[in-house]
Amino acid sequence: MRSDDQLLEQAKKGDAAAFEALYRRHRDWVYRLAWRFTGNEADALDVLQETFAYLLRKLPSLRLTAAMMTFLYPVVKHLSLNVRRAGRVARRTRSCGTPALGGDPSLGGDPSRGRLGHIDASRSELAEALKTPLNTVKSRLYRALDILREDPRTRDYFLS
C-alpha cells in the first residue's frame, strides 16, 4: 500500500487515481469529524466536499510535514465552523423574511459548458432527490464548476 506522501507526490503529477486513493482513505474520517462539528449530515457532506476541493487546490505547492490527518483536521474544523455560522445567518435572515442567498447563479447560459454542463437531471430534480433546497443545489453546482475552471488540470479535462 502506498503512503500518503507517495500518493500526494503522484497526485501532484496529475495522477487522478492517486488523488482518489487519498480521498477514499480519508473521506470517512473527514465526514465523521465534520459531522461532529456541524451536527448534521448535509453540512458534513458539504464540508467533506470542500475539504477535498481545498486539498486539490493546494496540491501543486503542498508539502506534508506531518500526517495527512494532522493537515486535514484544521481544514475540516474551519470549514465546519463556517458552515455552522452560515447556517445561523441564513436562519436569522429567513426569519426576517428576506432571501437567505443573495443571487441566483444560473448555470444555463454558462459559456464554460462542457461534459458537466449536460447533467441529465434538472436542478429541481436534483434538489428533490437530495432532499436539499434548490438554491443549495444551485450554489453547489456553481461552486463545483468554479473549482473545475480554476484548476488547469480539471478545466482541460472536464470542460473540453
DRENLUMMI-501985 format. One record per residue: x, y, z of N, C-alpha, C, O in turn; residue in three letters; residue number from 1. Coordinates in steps of 0.1 Angstrom, whole numbers. Layout:
N
SITE  X  Y  Z  X  Y  Z  X  Y  Z  X  Y  Z  ala  NUM
...
***
This chain:
160
SITE  8  -12  0  0  0  0  9  12  0  19  13  7  met  1
SITE  5  22  -9  13  34  -10  10  44  2  -1  44  7  arg  2
SITE  20  51  7  18  60  18  11  73  13  10  75  1  ser  3
SITE  6  81  22  0  93  19  10  102  11  6  109  1  asp  4
SITE  23  102  16  33  111  9  35  106  -6  36  115  -15  asp  5
SITE  35  93  -8  37  88  -22  25  92  -30  26  96  -42  gln  6
SITE  13  90  -25  1  93  -32  0  108  -35  -4  112  -46  leu  7
SITE  4  116  -25  4  131  -27  14  135  -39  10  143  -47  leu  8
SITE  25  129  -39  35  132  -49  30  128  -63  32  135  -73  glu  9
SITE  23  116  -64  18  112  -76  6  121  -81  4  124  -92  gln  10
SITE  -2  125  -71  -13  134  -74  -8  147  -79  -15  153  -88  ala  11
SITE  3  152  -74  8  165  -79  12  164  -93  12  174  -100  lys  12
SITE  16  152  -98  20  149  -112  8  147  -121  10  144  -133  lys  13
SITE  -4  148  -115  -16  147  -123  -22  133  -123  -31  130  -131  gly  14
SITE  -18  124  -114  -24  111  -113  -37  112  -105  -37  112  -93  asp  15
SITE  -48  111  -112  -61  112  -106  -64  100  -97  -71  102  -87  ala  16
SITE  -59  89  -101  -61  77  -92  -54  79  -79  -60  74  -69  ala  17
SITE  -43  85  -78  -36  88  -65  -44  97  -57  -46  95  -45  ala  18
SITE  -50  108  -63  -59  117  -55  -71  109  -50  -75  111  -39  phe  19
SITE  -77  101  -59  -88  93  -55  -85  84  -43  -93  82  -34  glu  20
SITE  -73  78  -43  -69  69  -32  -68  77  -19  -72  72  -9  ala  21
SITE  -63  89  -20  -62  98  -8  -76  101  -3  -79  100  9  leu  22
SITE  -85  104  -12  -99  107  -9  -105  95  -2  -111  96  9  tyr  23
SITE  -104  83  -8  -110  71  -3  -105  68  11  -112  63  20  arg  24
SITE  -92  70  13  -85  67  25  -90  76  37  -91  71  48  arg  25
SITE  -93  88  34  -95  98  44  -110  103  45  -113  110  54  his  26
SITE  -118  100  35  -132  106  34  -140  102  46  -147  111  52  arg  27
SITE  -140  90  51  -148  86  63  -144  94  75  -153  99  83  asp  28
SITE  -131  95  77  -127  102  89  -131  117  88  -135  123  98  trp  29
SITE  -129  123  76  -132  137  74  -147  139  76  -152  148  83  val  30
SITE  -156  130  71  -170  131  72  -174  130  87  -182  138  92  tyr  31
SITE  -169  120  94  -172  119  109  -168  131  117  -175  135  125  arg  32
SITE  -156  136  114  -152  148  121  -161  160  118  -165  167  127  leu  33
SITE  -164  162  105  -173  173  101  -186  171  107  -193  181  111  ala  34
SITE  -191  159  108  -204  157  114  -204  161  129  -214  166  134  trp  35
SITE  -193  158  136  -192  161  150  -192  177  151  -198  182  161  arg  36
SITE  -186  184  142  -186  198  143  -199  205  139  -203  214  145  phe  37
SITE  -205  199  128  -217  206  123  -230  200  129  -240  208  130  thr  38
SITE  -230  188  132  -242  182  138  -252  177  129  -263  173  133  gly  39
SITE  -250  177  116  -259  172  106  -252  166  94  -241  171  90  asn  40
SITE  -259  157  87  -254  150  76  -251  159  64  -240  159  57  glu  41
SITE  -261  168  60  -259  176  48  -247  186  50  -239  187  40  ala  42
SITE  -246  192  61  -234  201  63  -221  193  63  -211  198  58  asp  43
SITE  -221  181  69  -209  173  70  -205  169  55  -193  169  52  ala  44
SITE  -215  166  47  -212  163  33  -206  175  26  -197  174  18  leu  45
SITE  -212  187  29  -206  199  23  -192  201  27  -183  204  19  asp  46
SITE  -189  199  40  -175  201  45  -166  191  39  -155  194  35  val  47
SITE  -171  178  37  -163  168  31  -159  172  17  -147  171  13  leu  48
SITE  -168  177  9  -166  182  -5  -156  193  -5  -146  193  -13  gln  49
SITE  -158  203  4  -150  215  4  -136  212  9  -126  218  4  glu  50
SITE  -134  202  18  -121  198  23  -113  193  12  -101  196  10  thr  51
SITE  -118  184  4  -110  178  -7  -109  187  -19  -99  186  -27  phe  52
SITE  -118  197  -21  -116  207  -31  -104  216  -27  -96  220  -35  ala  53
SITE  -103  219  -14  -92  227  -8  -79  219  -10  -69  225  -15  tyr  54
SITE  -79  206  -7  -67  198  -9  -63  198  -24  -51  199  -27  leu  55
SITE  -72  197  -33  -69  197  -47  -63  211  -51  -54  211  -59  leu  56
SITE  -68  222  -46  -63  235  -50  -49  237  -44  -40  243  -50  arg  57
SITE  -46  230  -32  -33  232  -26  -22  222  -32  -11  224  -29  lys  58
SITE  -27  212  -40  -18  202  -44  -4  207  -50  6  202  -46  leu  59
SITE  -5  216  -59  8  220  -66  19  224  -56  31  221  -58  pro  60
SITE  15  231  -45  26  235  -36  26  228  -22  34  231  -14  ser  61
SITE  17  219  -21  16  212  -8  27  203  -5  31  195  -13  leu  62
SITE  33  204  7  43  195  12  39  191  26  39  200  35  arg  63
SITE  36  178  28  32  174  42  44  174  51  55  168  48  leu  64
SITE  43  180  62  54  179  72  49  171  84  56  169  94  thr  65
SITE  36  166  83  30  158  94  21  148  87  21  147  75  ala  66
SITE  13  140  94  4  131  89  -7  139  81  -10  150  84  ala  67
SITE  -13  132  72  -24  138  64  -35  142  73  -41  153  71  met  68
SITE  -39  134  83  -50  138  92  -46  151  100  -55  159  103  met  69
SITE  -34  152  103  -29  164  110  -31  176  101  -35  187  106  thr  70
SITE  -28  175  89  -31  186  79  -45  189  77  -50  200  77  phe  71
SITE  -54  178  76  -68  180  73  -76  185  85  -86  191  83  leu  72
SITE  -72  181  97  -80  185  109  -84  200  110  -96  203  111  tyr  73
SITE  -74  209  109  -78  223  110  -86  228  98  -95  237  99  pro  74
SITE  -84  221  86  -92  225  75  -107  221  77  -116  229  75  val  75
SITE  -109  209  82  -123  204  85  -129  213  96  -141  217  94  val  76
SITE  -122  216  106  -127  224  117  -131  238  112  -142  242  115  lys  77
SITE  -122  244  105  -125  258  100  -137  258  90  -146  266  92  his  78
SITE  -138  248  81  -149  248  72  -162  245  79  -172  250  76  leu  79
SITE  -161  236  89  -173  232  96  -179  244  104  -191  246  104  ser  80
SITE  -170  251  110  -174  263  118  -180  274  109  -190  280  112  leu  81
SITE  -174  275  97  -180  284  87  -194  280  83  -203  288  81  asn  82
SITE  -196  267  81  -209  262  76  -219  264  88  -230  269  85  val  83
SITE  -215  262  100  -225  264  111  -228  279  112  -240  282  114  arg  84
SITE  -218  287  111  -220  302  112  -229  306  100  -239  314  102  arg  85
SITE  -227  301  88  -235  305  77  -250  300  79  -259  307  75  ala  86
SITE  -251  288  85  -265  283  88  -272  292  97  -284  294  96  gly  87
SITE  -265  297  107  -272  306  117  -276  319  110  -287  324  113  arg  88
SITE  -267  324  102  -270  337  95  -282  335  85  -291  343  84  val  89
SITE  -282  323  78  -293  320  69  -306  319  76  -316  324  72  ala  90
SITE  -306  312  87  -318  310  95  -323  324  100  -335  327  100  arg  91
SITE  -314  332  105  -317  345  110  -323  354  99  -333  361  101  arg  92
SITE  -317  353  87  -321  361  76  -335  357  71  -344  365  68  thr  93
SITE  -337  343  70  -350  338  66  -361  342  76  -372  345  71  arg  94
SITE  -358  343  88  -368  346  98  -372  361  97  -383  365  101  ser  95
SITE  -364  369  90  -367  383  88  -375  385  75  -379  396  72  cys  96
SITE  -377  374  68  -385  375  56  -377  379  43  -383  382  33  gly  97
SITE  -364  378  43  -356  381  31  -349  369  27  -347  360  35  thr  98
SITE  -345  368  14  -339  356  9  -326  353  17  -318  362  20  pro  99
SITE  -323  340  19  -311  336  26  -299  337  17  -288  340  22  ala  100
SITE  -301  335  4  -289  335  -5  -291  348  -14  -302  351  -18  leu  101
SITE  -280  354  -16  -280  366  -24  -285  364  -38  -297  366  -41  gly  102
SITE  -277  361  -47  -280  359  -61  -285  345  -64  -284  336  -56  gly  103
SITE  -290  344  -76  -295  330  -81  -285  327  -92  -289  329  -104  asp  104
SITE  -274  320  -89  -264  317  -100  -271  308  -110  -274  296  -107  pro  105
SITE  -272  312  -122  -278  304  -133  -267  297  -141  -258  304  -145  ser  106
SITE  -268  284  -142  -258  277  -150  -262  275  -164  -254  271  -173  leu  107
SITE  -274  278  -167  -279  276  -181  -272  283  -192  -269  276  -202  gly  108
SITE  -268  295  -190  -261  302  -201  -246  303  -199  -239  311  -205  gly  109
SITE  -240  294  -190  -226  295  -187  -218  291  -200  -220  280  -205  asp  110
SITE  -209  299  -204  -201  296  -216  -191  285  -214  -186  280  -224  pro  111
SITE  -189  281  -202  -179  270  -199  -186  257  -199  -180  247  -194  ser  112
SITE  -198  256  -204  -205  243  -205  -196  233  -212  -189  236  -222  arg  113
SITE  -195  221  -207  -187  210  -212  -195  198  -209  -207  197  -209  gly  114
SITE  -187  188  -206  -193  175  -202  -202  176  -190  -212  170  -189  arg  115
SITE  -198  185  -180  -205  186  -168  -218  195  -170  -227  195  -162  leu  116
SITE  -218  203  -181  -229  212  -183  -241  204  -188  -252  211  -190  gly  117
SITE  -240  192  -191  -251  184  -196  -256  173  -186  -256  161  -189  his  118
SITE  -259  177  -174  -265  168  -164  -279  165  -168  -287  173  -172  ile  119
SITE  -282  152  -168  -295  147  -173  -306  151  -164  -317  153  -169  asp  120
SITE  -304  154  -151  -315  158  -142  -315  173  -141  -304  180  -142  ala  121
SITE  -327  179  -140  -327  193  -138  -323  197  -124  -323  188  -115  ser  122
SITE  -320  209  -121  -316  213  -108  -327  210  -98  -325  207  -86  arg  123
SITE  -340  213  -102  -351  210  -92  -352  195  -90  -356  191  -79  ser  124
SITE  -350  187  -100  -350  172  -98  -339  168  -88  -340  159  -80  glu  125
SITE  -327  174  -90  -316  171  -81  -319  175  -67  -316  168  -57  leu  126
SITE  -325  187  -65  -329  192  -52  -339  182  -45  -337  179  -33  ala  127
SITE  -348  177  -53  -358  168  -47  -352  155  -44  -354  149  -33  glu  128
SITE  -343  150  -52  -337  137  -50  -327  138  -38  -326  128  -30  ala  129
SITE  -321  149  -36  -311  151  -25  -318  156  -12  -312  157  -2  leu  130
SITE  -331  159  -13  -338  165  -2  -331  177  3  -329  179  15  lys  131
SITE  -327  186  -7  -319  198  -4  -326  209  -11  -332  208  -21  thr  132
SITE  -326  221  -5  -332  233  -11  -326  236  -25  -314  233  -27  pro  133
SITE  -334  240  -34  -330  243  -48  -318  253  -48  -308  250  -56  leu  134
SITE  -318  263  -40  -307  273  -40  -294  266  -35  -283  270  -40  asn  135
SITE  -295  257  -26  -283  249  -22  -277  241  -33  -265  241  -35  thr  136
SITE  -285  234  -41  -281  227  -52  -274  236  -63  -264  233  -68  val  137
SITE  -281  247  -65  -275  257  -75  -261  262  -70  -252  262  -78  lys  138
SITE  -260  265  -58  -247  271  -53  -237  260  -53  -225  263  -56  ser  139
SITE  -240  248  -50  -230  237  -50  -226  234  -64  -214  232  -67  arg  140
SITE  -235  234  -74  -231  232  -88  -222  243  -93  -212  241  -99  leu  141
SITE  -226  256  -89  -219  267  -93  -204  267  -88  -195  269  -95  tyr  142
SITE  -203  263  -75  -190  262  -68  -182  251  -74  -170  253  -76  arg  143
SITE  -188  240  -77  -181  229  -83  -175  233  -97  -163  230  -100  ala  144
SITE  -183  239  -105  -178  244  -118  -167  254  -116  -157  254  -124  leu  145
SITE  -168  263  -106  -158  273  -104  -145  266  -100  -134  270  -105  asp  146
SITE  -145  256  -92  -133  249  -88  -127  242  -101  -115  242  -102  ile  147
SITE  -135  236  -109  -130  230  -121  -124  240  -131  -114  237  -137  leu  148
SITE  -130  252  -131  -124  262  -140  -111  267  -135  -102  271  -143  arg  149
SITE  -109  268  -122  -97  273  -116  -85  264  -118  -74  269  -119  glu  150
SITE  -87  251  -118  -76  242  -118  -74  238  -133  -82  232  -139  asp  151
SITE  -62  241  -139  -60  238  -153  -61  223  -156  -65  219  -167  pro  152
SITE  -57  215  -147  -58  200  -149  -72  196  -151  -75  188  -160  arg  153
SITE  -81  200  -143  -95  196  -144  -103  204  -154  -112  199  -161  thr  154
SITE  -99  217  -156  -105  225  -166  -103  219  -180  -113  218  -187  arg  155
SITE  -91  215  -183  -88  209  -196  -95  196  -198  -100  193  -209  asp  156
SITE  -97  188  -187  -103  175  -188  -118  176  -189  -124  170  -198  tyr  157
SITE  -124  184  -180  -139  184  -179  -145  194  -189  -157  191  -193  phe  158
SITE  -139  204  -192  -145  215  -200  -140  216  -214  -141  226  -221  leu  159
SITE  -135  205  -219  -130  205  -233  -142  203  -243  -139  203  -255  ser  160
***
